[in-house]
């Protein structure tokens, strides 16, 4: 047999994740594929472990049984002990009794017993060897007490040998655990029961590389449980780890032998018509086609082998086969879990489990141990789908996976000296809304009303924060506040904003995709952000949204903002941690002149907060700052940055800086242009904030999360604007309390019933 290119009789050693895997081809074994159940299997493994070193043992048939490092070490210790006894020749006459001729009468029986324990049974059934040894030792000690000095002279050496064997056995982990097990039993059980307690095997399909680790689950505290694609997800709190544990149990790891057989045969058959490069780039569209093909093949394989499968079982097996042929394997399940925001596979692959970031439970360690083989296969798939190189000359690949709304950044040698690594960022399929942010305390109603008002008044806004602070999500929620009769141009280098969904619910959005900021390979087909922005400014009067301001495009953006060429509202994001840091980055790093930076009206700062040093991070908007216009060199030193709202961690809320409002140039400008008085401006802001807070209140009362989703939140926002417009048309002025009252009545009696029907 040959596995991984290493041919050694009927077994092979394969290096994976810096671990030595001892693999046995059990397809034609005359004995069973279970350490716990079959003595011949134990004999074979222990014999081989006497010749080679291994960290894990894999017994491969239509599915694989994997014995982890602790279990492999137990068996390796027995193999080492057997060799030790062989070297010592513990069954030789000098170890069996006294030197007098009278003692020789006992040697034959004792020799057979020691050989049985230390040579034969130790390999087939080490637990039984140990139990037999204890029984023999007890018997001989009893004989000595009954037979007197003569027998004692012939037996003490033998007793010493048995004690030596006992010490050897009890120095192993297997016998220590056996002793613990026996101490809880009233009678000595069948040794198979002991083996089943020692060797809880991991079972997985032979064509899947990833292992699932479920060890010590009974020590964990269950925090949450839900299902993803027929797979159970459980999130646990670990008693001694700072991160939580994310366990997933896909159906393909718990199938019957018949189903494993059918699935493996099906995969062999369909391997001949794997999709090529062209098909891979449109795999989302062709997925259902392949599943239908696989269903047909599964039916044929099952019929030929007299295996009865229901239509539902056939469909489920076809979905699994598709997952591991045209899909992304077990990663597909993680990338389908929209509770997750990030998935990390660090190099060297296979050494540590996959890590994820959960929206509710933070960073979690999964129970998935990915393999190098799967990583190499995924790299080939990404190369084919993207049409981009990924090798030592091009060690970075940044690519959007549109079929699963995910961005992947892959790195390899020489940039990553320990091998290939991946980082996946999962995009929210629907955009966040301001009411949803109120619901999770990201911001308060007044801040939401203020941002909605500023968007409506076409203020130029920059949202800043660290990675994972929520700035892109906040950008998306602000886009939903743009009137639906406005054309929006969105420029992104990574497709994070759910533009297709926004189009579906009535927004007029044109998306521009620019060159990735981290890709080493720059193909001619990719447009630079700066050139794309110049194009966007020639596409007509439109609101402009930039996924992130990174480099040279900043000059183009600010020049456009300064001369008013952008037309309507301009919103973008940039990395930073304060309004001052945004100025510092834009002016000093990106070389935008101060005079151009003043085109920024508002800077909104988002930040992850760890309350009282807690391990859990809570995303919050911490600062809303106006950029004033009458300063020359340093806006902070010259009073050019005016805080409108600041976050108070003790109260966990944004507070309005009322004294600062008197110095606001932006509100004075809005008042001058719109004709609104300051009182009317703040009545409008509070009406908007109260309306969004009311949606949150109704959502909580009716347990109706769908109410806050973009589709319904936008409908509610449109209706509020229409009520305001109707009153303005009829009376020439707005009674904001009256508008809000009519709108609340409409929400309760029209919107909520419609949403309940959809739920």
N, C-alpha and C positions, 0 to 999 in steps of 0.2 A: 504494500500500500504506500502511496505517496501523498503526503499532505504538506502544503506550504513548501514543496520542493525538497523536503527532508525525508529520505526513505530509510526506514529502519524496521524491516520485518513487518509486523502487524501493528506497529504503533509509530508515532512520530512526535517530535518536539517542535513546537511552533512558538516563536517570540511574538508577544502581543502586549503593547503597553508596558514594556519592560518586565513582563511576567512570562515565565516559561509554562506553556500549556502542553500537557501530555495528552495527546489525542489517540483514542483507540477506535478503529473502524469495526463497529459491532454489527454491520449489516449481515454478515454471514457467520456470526458467533453461534457456537453450539450451546452456549450457556447464556443466562440472562444478562441484561445491561443494568445491573443494580448492585451496588456495593452492599446495601442493606440486606438484600434478598438472596443473593447467589454466592455461595462459598467459592465456586470456581472463578467468578469475576474478581473476588477479593484476592485469590491466589495469583491470578494473572497480574493484577495491578501492583501488589506488594512485591512480586518477583521482579517486575520491570523497574520499580522504584529502587531496587537494590542496585540497578545499573545506571540509571539516569537521575538527574535532579529536576524537580518540577515544582511549580507554584500552584497550578490548578490541574485537575483531571477532567477530561471531557470524553464521555462515552457516546459515540455518534452512531445513530441509526436514522430512521425517518425523522426523529427528533433527537436532540442532544441532552444528555444529563451532565450537568456541570457541578463538580464538587469544588468548593471554594478553598482558599488558602489554609484555613484552619483545619478543614477536613483532610486536605492533601497532606498537611504536616503530620496529622495523626497517623496516617497510613505510612508516610515516609519514616516516622520514628519506629514503627513496627518492623519495617524493612531493615532499618539500621540495627535494631535490636537482634533480629534474626541473624544478621551477618556477624554481629558481636559474639553470639552464642556459638556460631560455626567456628569462628577463629579460636575461641576458648575451648572448643571440643568438650562442652559441658557434660557430654554423655560418655566420655572416656572413663575407664575403670578407676582412675585415681580420684574421681569426683563422686564415686558411687558408694564407698564404704571403707572400712578398716583394711589394713594390710594383711591380716591373718587369713590363712586358708579357710577358716570357718566362715569368714564373711563372704567368700566368693559365691556361696549358694544364693545370695540375694541380688547379685549383680545383673543377671540376665533380665529379670523383671524390672529392676530399676532403670537399666539401660533403655529398655523399650519405652518406659514411662517418660524419661527425659527426652528421648528422641521425639516421642509423640507430642510433648509440650513445646519443646524448644526448636523443633525442626519442621514438623508436619502441621500440627494444629495452629501454630502461630501464624502460618501463611494463609491457611484456609479460614480459620475462625479464631483470631487472637483472643477474643473475649472468652470463648470456651476453653482455650489454652490456659488462660489466667484462672478461670473457675476450676478447671481440672487440677491445676497446680495447687490452689488453696485447699482443695479436697485431699490431695495426696499429702500435703504438708500436715494437715490436721490428723490424717490417718496415721502417719509415721510417728508423730508426737504422742498419739494415743498408745501406739504399740510400745514405745519406749517406757511409758509409765506403767504398762501392764507386764512387760517381759523382763525387766530388770537390767543389771549392768552389762551382761554379755551382749545382749541385743543392742544396748546403747553404744557399746564400743564399735559395733559393726555399722551403726546407723548415723552417728553424729556427723560424719563427713557428708553423708547423703543429705542430712538435714541442712547442713551449711550450704550445699549446692542448691537445694530447693529455696532456701532463704535468698541466695544470690539471684536465682531466677526471679523470685518474687520482687526483690528490689529493682531489678531490671524492668520488669513489667510496670511496676508502680512509678517508675520515673517517666513514663510516657503519658501524654495528655489523654489518650484513649482510655487507659485504665484508671486514671484519676477521675474521669467523668463516669466511668463504669461503677467505681466505688460509690460515688455520690448517688448514682441511680439506684444501686442495690440497697443503700442505706434507707431509701424511702419505700422499699418493698418488703412485705412480710415474708414472701417466699422467693426463691431464685427463679426468675422467669426464663422463658426460652430466649436464647441469645439474639434471635432475630428482633425481638422487641427492643433490646438494648441498642442494636445497630440502627433501628429506625429512629431512635431518639438522638443518636450521634450523627447520622448522615441524612439530613433533610436536603434532598437534592434540588438544584435549580433545573427546571425543564424548559427548553426553548426549541423552536423549529430549527432544523439543521441549516436552512438557508438564511437564517437571521444571525448576524454576528453579535448584536447587543445582548448583554445579560441583564436580568432584573434582580435586584438585591432586596430581599424582604426580611433580612435578619433582625432579630430583637424588636419586632413590631409591638410585642406585648409591653415593652417598656415605654412606649410612646403615647402621648396624649393626643387624641383625635381632635383637630380644630375644625375641619370642614371635609365634606365629601360630596362629589358630584360626578356626572358622566360626560365623557367626550368620545363621540364616535364608538359607542358600545364598549368603551373602556372606562373602568372605574378609577377616579382620581381621589386620593386621600391626602390631606395636608396634616402633618403631625408636628407637635412641639416635642423637641428632644430634651431630656432632663439635663444633659451636660454639654449641649452645643448652642452657640449663639444664633445659628440659622435654623429655620424650620426645615422639615423634611417633606418633600413632594413625591408621593408614591403613585405610580400609574400601573394598572394591571390590564394590558390589552388582551382581547379574546384569543389571539393567536398563540399565547403562551400557556393556555389551559385547554387545548383541544384534545379530543380522544385520539388514540393511535390511528384509527381509520381515517379521521379527518386530516391528520398530519400526512398520512400516506397520500390521500387524494390531492392535497394542496401541494405537496412536494412534486408529485408526478405532473400536475398541471403546470407548475412552474418550469419543469424540464421541457414540457411540450411547447409552451409559449415562448421559451427563450429564443427560438428561431425567428420570431417576428417582433422583436423588441423595436420600439420606435427609434428612428434615426434622429439626426440633428434637427431636421425640419419639424418632425413630429414633436420633439421635446420642447421646442419653443412655443408650441400651441397645445401643451399637454392638458391644460384646463378644459379645452374644448373637446379633446379626444378621449378624456378619461372615461366617460360613460360608454363610448364605443368599445374600449378595451375591456371594461367590466362585462359587457355583453358577450364578447368573445370568450372571456375566461369562464363565464357561466356555462357556455356551451361545452367548453373543454372539460370542465368539472363534471358535468352530466355524463359525458362519454367515459371518463376515467372511472367514475363511480359505477356506471353500468357494467363496464368490462370486468370490474373486480367485485361485483355483487355486493356493493355497499349502498345501503338505502339512505338517501338524503332528501329532506324536504326542500321545497322551493326557497323557503327562508334561509335554510342552512347553506344552500348553493349560493344564494345572493351574498351572504355574509362571507363565505370563503372567497368568492370572486373579489369582494372589496379588499380582503387581506392580500390576495395575490397582486392586485393592482397597486396596493400600497408599496409593495416591495419590488415592483417592476417599473411601472411608469411613474410611481409616486416617490416620496422622500423617506420611505421606510418608517421606522419608529419615530423619527423626528417629526413626521407628518402629524402625529397625534399631539405633540407638544405645540407645534405651530398652528394647530386648530383650536387650542385652548386660549380663548380670548381673555381669560383671567390673567394670562401671562403677558408681560411687556418685552422681556428679553430672554434669550436662550444662549448659553455660553458653552462652547466645547474647547477647553484649553489644551495646549500641547504639553507633554506628549499624550495623544489621544489614548484612552483606555486605562490610564493610570489612576484617574479620579472620576467619579460620576459626573454627569452633566449637571450644570447649575442653571437655575432659572430665576427670574425676578417675577414675583407674583404681585398683582395689583393690590391684594388685600393683606398678604403675609410677607412681603419683602423678598429678600434673597433666600432661596431654598436650595438645598441639595436634593437632587432626584435619586431614584433608585435605578437609574439607567447607566450602565457602563458601556459606552460606545467603543467601537473597535477601529483600528487603523485601516483595515480592509474596507469598512463602511465609509470611512473618511475619504479614502482614495476614490472610491466609487462616486461619492457625492461631488468631489472635485471635478471628476470627468463629466458628470452631469451638468454642473454649473458652467464648465467651459463650453459644452455643446449648446446649452440654452442661451448663454450670453454672447457667444461668438467671439469671446475675448480670450487672450492667452492667460495661463496661470502656471508658471514654472519658475525656475531659479532666476531667469532673466526678468520675469514679471511676477514677483512674489505677493502681489496684492490683487484681489478681485473684489470689486464692490458692485453689487447687482440687486435689482428689485425682482422679487418673485411675485408677479401680479396675480397668479392663480391662487395664492394664499396670503396676499396682502402683507408681505414680509420683505424686509431688506436684509441681505446677508453681506457681511464683510468677511472674506477669507484671506488668511495670510499663510505663507509657507516659507521654507528656507530660501535664501539665507536670512531673511528678515526675522523669521521665527526659527531659531536654531534647533528647537526641540521637535520640529515637525509642523504639520498642518494644524491650524486652529480656526474656529469659526465663531462669529458673533451674529446672532439673529435679532433684529428689532421687529416686533410684531406691531403692525399698524391697527388702530381701532377702525373697524369696518364702517361704523357710523361716527360722525364727528361728535366730540363733546359739546354740550350746550352750557350756557351760563346757569340755567336752573340746576343742571346736574352738578356743576361746580359748587353751587350753594348747598346742595344736598350733602356733599362730602366735605363741607367746610373749607374748600379751597379758597373761596372768597365769600364775603357777606353780601346781602341783597343791595346795600347802598353802593358797594364797589361794582357789582354787576350792572346796576342802573347807570352808574357813571360811565362805564365802558361802553354800554349800549348807546348812550347819548353821544359820546365822543365819536363813535363810529358813524352815527347818523349825521353828525355835524362835520364829517370828513376831516377829522383831525389826523395828523400824521403820527403813527404810533409804532414804537419799537418795543417788543417784548423780549426780555432778557432773563437768563437763568442758566444754571449748570445743566449738564446732561441728566435727563430724568426728572427735571424740576417741573415739567408740564407746560413749557413755553409753547411748543408746537400745538399741543392740545388746546391751549388758550387762544392761540392764533386761529384755529379752526372754529372755536366758539364765537370769536369776534366776526369771522366771515359770515356766520349765520345771522348777524345783526345788520348786515348790509341789505338794503332794500332789494327785493327780488326783481325789480325792473332795472337794476343796475348790472352792466356787464362787468365780469370779474376776470382778470388775467392772473393766473397763479404760476409762479416760476419756482421749480424745485430741482435740486440735484438728486435727491432721493424721494421717492413718491410716498410721502407720509400722510398728506392731507387727502381724505376720502372724496376726491372730486367726482368720480362716477356716481356716488350716492347723492351728492349735492345736486348734480344735474337731474337725477331721478326725482328729487322732491321739489324741483322747480327753479333752481338757481341757474343763471346763465354764466357758465364758467368755461374758460379756455385755459388748458394746462400746457405749460412749456417744460420740457425735461432737459436739463443741462448736464454738462460733463461732471462725473463724480469727483468730489474733492480729494479722495484718497487713492484713486486708481493710478497705478504706475504706468499702465498702458494708456496713451492718449490717441484714440483713433480719430481719423479725419471726419467720421460720421458724427462725432460728438461735438456739440456746440458749447462754447465757453459761456459761463454765467454772464459776463459783461456783454458779449455779443447778443446773447438771448434777451437781455434787458433792453438793449437798444432796439431790438426787433419788437419787443412788447410795447415800447413807447410809440411805435409806428402803427400799432394795431387799432388805433382809434381811442376814443374817450372811454376809459375803463378804470375801475378800481384795480389797484395793483397790490398783489400779495406775494411776498418773497418768503419761501420756506426757511431760508437762512442767509443772512448777509455774512460772507466769509472773507472775500478778498477784493480784487480789483473792481468787481461790479459795484462796490460801495460808492466809488467816485461817480459812476454813471447814475446810480440811484439818487444820490444827494444833489447832483446837478439838475436832474429832472425835477426833483422835489422843489428845488430852490426857484426854478424858473416857471414852475407850474405846468410843465409839459406832461406830467403824469395824469393830469385831469382830475380824478376824484381822489378818494381816500387811498393812502398808502400804508400798508401794515407789513412788518417784517419781524424776524427774530434774529437774535445775535447772542453768542455766549458772553456771559458776564454775571456779576453778582450785585450790581448797584447801578444807578443812573450815571454816577461818575465814571464807573468802569466802562460803561458803553461809550461815553465821550472819549475816554482814554484809548479804547480799542479803535474806534472809528477815526479819530484824529491822528493819534501817534503811531498806531500800527498800520492802519489802512490808508493813511495819508490823505484823508478828506479834510479840506480847509475848514476852519472854525465857522466861517461865514456860511458854508454849505451845511454843516452839522446843525445850525440853528433852524433849519427847515423841519427838524424833529419837534413835534409838539408835546408828545407824552412818552415817557419811558415807564413800562410796567415791569416789575421785578418779581419773579417766582423763585421759590427756594424750598428744598426739603428741610423740614424742621424735626429735630430729635428732642422732644419735650423731656426736661429734667435728665438729659443724658440717656434716654431710652434707646433701645436697639432699633425700634421701629421708626421709620421716617414718614412724616406726614407732609404732603405737598401743600404749600400755602403761597398766595400772593402777599408779598411783604412790603411793597412800596409802589405807589403811583405818583410819579413826579412830572411836573411840567418843566419844559426847557424854555426859559425866558430868552428874550432876543437882545437885550441891551447889556452885553458883556463883551469882552475883547479877547482875553487869552485863556483864562481858567474859570470855567463856569461855577465851580464850587467856591473858590476863593472870592469871586466877584458877585456871588449871590445869584447866579444864573440858573440854579436848580432849585425849584420850589416844590417841596413835598406837599401833595394834596391829601394823600392818605398814607399812614404808616402802620405797620403791624405791631400789636402788643402781644407778646408771647404769654404773659400772665393771664390775659383775658381771652387769648386765642381768637383775635379778631382784628380787622383793619379799622383804624380810627380816623375819622375825618379831621384834618388839621384846619379847623375853622378860622383861626387867626390868619393863616397863610392865604386864605381865599381872597382877602382884601388886596393882596399883591399880585393876583393872577392876571397876566396879560392875555392868556388864552380865552378865559371867560368874558373878558372885556371885548375881545375881538369877536367872539361868537355873538355876544349881545349886539354889537354894532352891525354885524352882517345880517343876522337873523331878525333883529327887531325885538327879540325876547328880553324882558327885564331879568335881573338876577333872580328875583323871586320866581318868575316863570321857569327859568332854567332849572332851578332846584326842585320845583314842583314836578317838572318833566322827569328829572333824574329819579326822584323818589317814586313817582308813578311806575316807571320802568322796573325799578328794584322791587317794589311791592308786588307787582304783577308776577315777577319771576319767583318771588318767595311764596306767593299764593299757589303757584303750580306745584312747588315742592310740598306745601302743606296738603294739598289735595292728593298728591301722589302718595304721601305717607298715610293719610286717612283711608284711602281706598286700596292701598298696597298695589299701586299701578305704576311701576317703573317706566312702562312704555310712554306714559304721558310726558316725560322729560326728554325723550329721544328727539333727535333733530327734526324728524318729520312733523311731529305734533307741536314741538316747541316753536317751530317756524310758523305753523298755522296760527298758533296763539299770538305770536308776535305781529303777524300780518293783520290779524283781527283788531289788535290794540291800536295799531297805526290807522286802520280804516275808521274805527270809532272816533279817533281824535280828528281825522280829516273831515268826517261827516259833520262833527260839531263846529269845526272851524269854518266849513262851507256855509252852514246854516246860520251861525250867529256871529261869525267873524272873530271869535275868541274861544278859548278852551277852558272848561271847568274840569281840571284834572281828576278831582275826586269823583265827579259824575261819570267821566269816561271810564275810570277804573271800576266803578260800581257796575256799569252796564257790561263791561268786559267780564267781570267775575260771574255775573249771572249767565252770560253766554258760555263760559267755561264749564260751569256746573251742569247746565241744562242741554248743552249741545256737544261740546268737545269731549267731556268725560264719557257720556254714553257711547259715542262713536269709538273712542279708544277701547272701552270695555268690550265692545263687540269684536275688536281685532285681537284682544288678549286671549 
